[in-house]
Amino acid sequence: MQKLLLTLALFTPLLASAEQTAWWERETEMAPGGILRIDSKPWWDRAKNLKLGESMVLKDPGMMILKREKLERGDGEMLVWIIDDDGDMDPNHPEGDEDSDCYVVDYGPDGEVDRMVDYIDEDGDQVPDEMEHRYYVDGELRRAWFGMDLDGDGHMWHLIDYDYKGDFFLSDPYDDNMIYMNKYNPNANKWLPISECPFAFFDLNNDGASDRVARFSAAPISFSETDDPDYANSQKRYQGPYYKELENIGVMNIRYSFDIDNLASDEHPLHYEMGFNLIAAVPYQYEGMEHTQPLRRAPKTTICVPHSKVIEVAESYSADQTGFTWREFEDAAMKIGYHERPEYDRRWEGVFWTWHRRIMQNTGGPVQDWNVRREFMDAPANKREVYYSPVDRRIHLKGATEGWIQVGHLFGEEKLGEIRMFDTNADGYFDRWEYIDQETGAPIRVASVRDAENIDFGNDWDKLAKFYNEEALPESIRLNEELISELEKHLGNEAAEVETEFAPLLAREEISPDERRYLLDLVREYFYYLFRTKYYGQTKAELESLPGTDPRFDLQIMKDSTRSWDRAVLLGQIDAAYEVSDYSKVTELLRTNDESF
């Protein structure tokens, strides 16, 4: 309230009195139906004849500039009308600014407005606090992006030709910030939630880097999942004509992502590993969702869940189905990260669900399928819960009944196989892991472990992060490295080929401990597969090739037979320990029975 009173005191040139609308708002006032044209303005004839690079200045009823500019993308031109909302434009050196000025844009000037970019400095410190970007089709207002600068750096949308080109890496997803879209209702002259409403970023440890992000997909509750499964991300829908069903909007999907390994920083931005994908049809009705900004052009009230409420809503959203995603590693065959840093393949939106196998509406994209773990729960849930499994030493969605990791695309487009997870007794925990051969599609091995000593974390994310980073992850890496080293002794050249493939990935400086663990898991699995194949096969061959002579007359036959069978028994013990992920026992069995191999 104090901030708003200060605004009212400082910005009397900007605000309308109770009886009169501010001049800058009258200049851009829409006709009924949200129509905004500039070809009826008294200055239109002069403005449309401006040559590229030319401009004209108007001083009545306030400072304004009209400029003809070249499009940065493409060969066209545009007429830009700059309105000095806050009255600080220097009449001797007129220039627009990005704290409280408004930019009205007419592409290929024909008199129909195409875009409006408006900066709002609420507290008068010459740094914008809000920003809006209105989209017009044939001069008719259809929708707008809104930005809220919560970290105080004044950076919100990065625009090219006064337009957002879809590359939000250049904008500000890096701290506390929020953007959201609203649809314009021309019948009632008001805003409605639509599409991504909001995209909210959170810096919870105050280090300047976002470590949590949530996106709400707003769409009509009546939309068709069959005909229009990604409605909220369809420009045809959110920028199309208005229709009645838009008045009954729901939060149809929430994507909620975390930086669990706590590596998000200026050096490693957007470091999200874990995420939930939640779907239902929950009416868009939340406390504080109406945001009225006196310095905004009409309509002045937008609709969006407040930034302060987003996490609370995401945590308690009543989902019909839940998808859980863990980014294990990148996909070398696709680049979805910031184009100026292709080796760092992270998305500003967080982690995505997939459009394969278990389809969840309004998931969005781009989607990485390889080296991303998916887990699915087809049951209602009004809270997010996870647990740690000692079997695969991973964090899982409690209640998930199935899951998978497509393994491959580490070096190019190779496909290496798949790991599948199942809860076979419906107790909320995975108890079966299948390691699928890429060629046959059948399991190479199966781990079936019921009543494992799983650790529940509920939604205590701080406790989870501490345990995972300080205990589970270091232990997993250590056990992997010890077992890999021991297996390597018994494989020789067979191990060298695998090592050669993985060595460049493991040597990369930018991989995280979590990613390193994933690679070591795969090396360990390859080594163990080679070890198992080699010595089970060798033992079988030895036992079957013993001479048919009565062993009583050849003591060496008895010794060889006993030695081979002892190895068979040992292999069974090793396999039993490996199946339940008791890698320390496997390592110990190998070390103490070195002579058997």
N, C-alpha and C positions, 0 to 999 in steps of 0.2 A: 504493500500500500504506500509506504514512504517513497519507494522508487517511482511509482506512478504519479504521486503528488509533485515530486521534483520534476518529472517530465512535463507535467502540465504547466508548471511555473516557467520552465526554461524555454518552452517551445510554443509560445503564443503565436508566432507567425505561421506555425504549421497547423494549428488546431482551429476547428470551426467553433464559433460561439453557439449558444443554444439556438439562435435564430438563423445563423448563416453558415453555409458550407465553405470550407477553405478554398481559396482560388485554385490551388493546384489540384484539388479534387474535382472542382467544377470543370477544369480543362479536360479531364479524362473521364468524365461521367459517361456511363454507358446508356445507350437507348434501351427501351424495353427488349427483353430477350437476350441481354448481354452483348448487344452489338456495339462495337467501337470502330468508327471510321474517322479518318482525318481529312478526307477530301471535301468536307464542308467547312473546314477551318478557313478563316480569312487569309491566312498565309499560304494556303495550299498551292496556288498557282505558281508562286515564287519558289516554294520549296521543291516542287516536283521537277522544276527546271534547273535545279542546282547540278553542276557538273561534279564528277568524282573528285573528292578532296575539298570541295567548296562547302561553306557553312554560312549561316545567317543567324543573327542574334535578335531576340525579341525581349523587350523590357516591360511589357504590359500584358497581362496584369501582374506578372512577376518575371524574373529572369528565366529565359528559355533559349536553347540552342537547337538549330536544325542542321544536320550534317548528312552529306551523302558519302557513304563508305563502301569500300569493296569487301565482298565476302572473303573471309580467310579460307574457307573451304568452298571451292567452286568458282565459277566465273561471273556470278551475278553481283548485283549491287543492292544496297539497302538505304532507306532513309531513316535516320535516327533522330528522334525528338527527345531532347534532354530537358527535364523540368527540375528547377532548383527548389525543391520542397522546403528546405530549411532556411532559405534566404541568405546563404553565405557565399554565393557565387560573386566573384570579383567582376564588376561591369567593365573594367579596363582590360582584364585578361580572363574572359569567360571560359571556364572549363567545367565539365561535370565531375562529380566526385562519387565515391562509393560508400558514403556513410548515410546520406539521407536523400539523394537524388533519385529520380525515376527516369527510366529509359524506355521509350515506346518505339517499336521497330516495325517497319513496313518493308518486307523483302520484295525486290523487283517492284518498286513503288507503284501501287495501284489504288491507294487510298484506304485499303483494308488493313487494319492492324493485325500483325502476326504474332508478336511477342511483346510482353511488358516485363521489365526487370526493375524491381523497386527495392531500394535499401532503406532500412529503418534504424535510426540511431535513437534509441529510447531514452538514454540518459545524458545525451549531449556531450559525450567525450570524443566525438569525431571517429568513433569505431562502430560499425554497424552491429546491431544486436539481433536483427532479423532480416530476412531477405525473402522475396517472393518472385516467382518466375511464372507469369501467366501465359497460357497457350490459347490462341484464337484460331479458329478454322473459318475461312471466308469472313473474317471480321467478327465472328461470334465466339465469345469466351466459352471454353469447354472445361478446362481444368487448370490447376496450378500446383507447382512445387513450392513448399515453404521450408525455410531453414531457420534454425535457432542456434545462435552462437553462444553456447553455454560455457566454453572455455576461455572466452574473452579475447581471442586473437583476431576477431573480425573476419575470419576466413570461413566461408560456407560453400557456395557453389562456384566451381570453376566453369566459366562459360566461354564458348567460341562462337563468334557471330551472335552474341546475346542468346545463346542456346546451349542447353546441356546436351552433350554428345554421348552420354552414357559411361564416361570414364571418371568414376568418382574417386579413383586413386589420386587425381589431381585436386580434388576438393578436400574435405576435412573429416575423414572417418577416424581420426587419430587420437581423440581425447573425448571429453564430455561434449557431445553434440547431438542434434536431432534434426532429421528432415522428414517431411511427410507430404503426401499428395491429397488434395481435395478435388471433388467434382463440383462443377457449378450447376446449380439448379436454376434455370432461367425463369421458371414459373414463379418461384418464391424469392428469387434474388438472394440466395444464400448458398453457403458451402456445405458439402456432404463428404464424409470420409470415403476414400476409394484407393485401390491399389496398395501401395506401400505406405501404411499410415499407422504408426511411424516406422522409420528406420532410426533406432536409438543406439547411441554408442556411450559406453561407460568406462571411465578411468577410475576404478574403485580403490586403487592403491596410490593415487595422486602422483604418479611418476611421469605424467604427460603422454602416456600411450594407452589406447583403449584395450581393455582386457575382457570385455563382454559386449555383445551386440545382440539386439533383438529386432526382428522385423515382423510386423503384423500385416497380413494380407486381408484387405477389406474388399468385399464383393457382395453383391445381392445374395441374400439367403436363398433365393429361388434359382440361382444360377445352375446350369447343368454340368455336373462332373463328367458326364459322358461326352457331351458336345463341346464343352469349353473348359477342360480341366485346369488350365492355367489362366483363368479369367483375369485375376488381379494383375498379371504381368502382360496383358494384351493391350497394346496401344489402340487397337481397333475398338476396344471396350472403353477404356478410361478417357480416350479422346474422341469417342464417337458421340452421336447425338444423345440427348437426354431421354430417358424413358422412366415410366412410373416405378418400376421395380427397384430403381436406385434409391428410393426412399426407405427401403427396408434392408439396410446394410448390416452384415455381420463380420466378426473377425473369424474368417474361415480357416486360417492357417497362421501359426506362429513359428518362426524359425529363431532359435535361441542358442547362441554359441558362446563358448568359453575359451579363454587361454588358461588351460589347466597347468601347463608346465612353467607358468610365470616368466616366460621369456619375452613377452611383448615389451618393446622399447623402441627408441628412435632407430636403433640398428636393426632390430627385428620387429617391425610393425605388423599389426594385424595377425598376430601369431596364435590363431585359433586352431584347436585340435578337436574339441568335443562339441557336439551340438544335438539339440532336440528338434524334431519336426513334428508339430502338433496340429491335428485337424479336428474340426467340429463346425458347428453353426451357432456361434454365440453372438447374440445381438450386440451391436456396437453402442453400448450404453455404459459410460464410466464416469465416475465422479471427477469433475474438473476438466472434462474434455472440451468444453467451450472456451476458446481463447480469444478474447476481444482485445484488439490492438487499435487504440484511437488514431494512431498515425498511419493506419492502413487505408488504402482506398476501399470503398465499399465493394463487396460486403466485408465488414470489419471483423466478423467473428468466424474463426476457423474451427474445425472439429478434429481433435486428436487426443489420444490418451496422453496425459502429462508425462514428461520425462521422469519425474519423481515416482510415478506409479507403474512404469513399464515393467520393471523387474517383478514387482508384486503380482501383476496380472499374468506375466509369463510363468511364474512359479505355480500359480493356482488355477490356470486355465483348465476348464473341464474338457479334456480331449477325448474324442471317440477312439482315435488311434494315435499311437506314438511311434515315430521313427527315431532311432538313435544313430548318430554318425560319429566315427572317430577317424580323422585323417592320419593314416599311418605313414604315408610317404607320397611323393609327387607322382604324376604320370608323365613320363618322359616323352610320350607321343603327343602331348598337348600342352599348351601354355595358357594358363588362365590367370596368371598374376600380372603385375604391373609391367607394361611392355618395355619400360626403360630399365627394368631389373629382372630379366627373364629367368635368371638362376634362382630367384626367390619366389616360388610359386604359391603365393597365398592370396586369398580374396578378401576384399574389404567387407563383404557381406557376411563373413563367417563361413561355416561349413554347410553344404547343401545336402539334401536328400537326393534320391535318384528318380528317374522316370522309367526304371526297369523293375520287373519282378513284383514288388509291392508298390502300387501306384498311390500316391498321396496328392490330392488336389492342391493347386496353387503353390507348388514347391519352388518354382522359379528355376533359375540357372545362372551361369553355366555349371554343368555337373561333371565331376570327376568320378569315374567308376572304378578304375584300377587303383589298388593300394589304399582303398577307403573301406573301413569296416561299417557294415550296415546291420542294425538289429531292429526287429519289428515286434510291436505289441498290438494285437487286434483286440483291445479291451479298453473300457473307459478308465480314465485316470485324472484326478484333479490335483496331482502333485508329481513332481519329477523326483525319481529315486534311482540311485545307482548302487552297485556293489563291486567289490574286488574279488575275482576268482583266483585262487592259488593254482589252478590247473593251467591256465594260459597266461597268468600274471597280467591280466588286463582289467580295465574298468568296463562294466557292462550295465545295460539298462535292466533294472529289476522289473520282472514281469514279461520281458521279451521271450518269445517262444521259438524264435528262429533268427539266424543271422548268417552273414557271409562276408568274406574278403576275396575279391578277385585279385590274384597275385600275378604281376607282370608289368610290362611297360616300364621296367626299371632302367633299361639300357636303350630302348627303342620301342618297337611294337611287338616284342616277344610276349607270348602268353605262357605263364609258368604253371598255373594251376589255380586251385581255390581252396579256401578253408571254410567249412560250414559248421555252424553251431546250432544246437537244438536243446530245448528243455523237454525231455521225454516224459517226465512225471508231473508236469504242470505245478511245480512248487515255486516258480518264479526265478529259478536259477538254471543256467546252462549246465547240462551234465553229459553232453555228447559232442565230440569234435571230430569231424571227418576231414581228412586231408586228401583232396581230390586230384587224381592224376590228369594232366592236361590232355593226354592222348586218348585214354580209355574212358574218362569220365567216372571211373570207379575209385573208391577210396584206396589210397596207398597204405594208410593206417587209420585206425579209429581209436580215440581215447574216450572211454566211457567211465565217468567218475561221479557217482551219486554221493550225496551227503558230504561234499567237500566243505572245508572250513572257510566258507565265503565270509567276507567282511562287509556288512551293510554300512553305507554312509548316508542314506536318505538323500537330503539335499543340503548337507553341510559341506559346501564347496571349499571352504577354507581348510577344513579337516581333511577332505579328500586330497586337495592339492599338496598339503604338507606330507601326508602319508605316501602319495604317489611319487613325489619328487625326492623325498628324503629316504624312503625305505624301499618301496616296490621297484621303482625304476633302477636305482643303483644295484639292487640285489639281482634283478633280472639280467642286467648287463654283465655283472661279475660272473654269474652262473653260466651264462652263454659263453663268455670268453674262456672260462676254465674248461668247459666241456668241449668246445671247438678245438682248443689246444690239445686235449687228450685224444680226441678222435683223429685229429690230423696225423698223429704218430702212426696210426694203423692204416692210413690210406695212401700216403705217398703221392704219386702223380695224379691220382683221382681227385685229391683235395686241391692240388695246385690249380687245376682248371677252374674250379669254383672260386677259389681265392682271387684268381686273375680277373674274373668277371666283377666281383664285388669290391675289390680293393679301391678302384677310383671313387666309388660312391662313399665308402667308409672314410676315405681320406679327405672328403670335402669339408671345408672349414665351417660352412654355414648350416650343416645339418644339426638338428637338436639331439639331445640324449634320447628322446622318445623315438625319433627317426632312426637313430643308430641302433636302438634296441630292436626295431622292426627288421632292419637289415641283418643283424646278428641272429635273430630268430630264424630267418630264411637260410642263412649259412649253416646254422646248427641243424635245421631240418634236412638240408641237402647232405651234409656230412653224415648224419645219422642214417639217412636212407642208403647212402653208399656203403657205410659200415655194415648195416644190417644185411643188405643184399650180398655183399662180399662174403661175410663170415657165415651167414646162414647157408649160402650156396656152397661154400667151401666145406662146411661141416657135413652137409648132405652128401656131397661128392665123396668125402672120405669114408663115411659110414657105408655108402653103397658100393665102394670099390674095394672093400676088404676081400682078400682071397677066400675062396671056398674051402681052403684047408682047415682041418680041425685045429682050432687055436691052441689046443693042448700041446700040439707038436711044433708050435711057432710062437714063442713068448712075445715077439715083437708085434704080432697081430693083436694080442690081448692088450699090450700097452697102447698101440695106436687107437684101438677101439675105445679104450677107457678115456684116453686123452680127448678124442673127438666128442665122446658123449659128455664129458665134463664141460667142454666148451658149449655144447648144446644146452646143458642145464644153466650155465652162466649166461648165455644169450637170453634165455627165458627170464632170468632174474633182472638182467639189464633192461629188457623190453618192458617188463612189468613196472620197473621204476620210471622208465622214460614215459610210459603211458600216463602216469599221474604227475608228470613234470617234476619228479624228484631228481633233478639234474645233479645235485651234489652226490647222491647215492650212485648214480650212473658213473660219474667221474671217479668216485672212490673204487667202484668195482673194476673199472678199467685200469686204474693205477695199481691196484693190489693183485691183479691177475694178468699182468703184462705178458707173462710167459705163455698164456693161453692163445695169444694172437701172434 
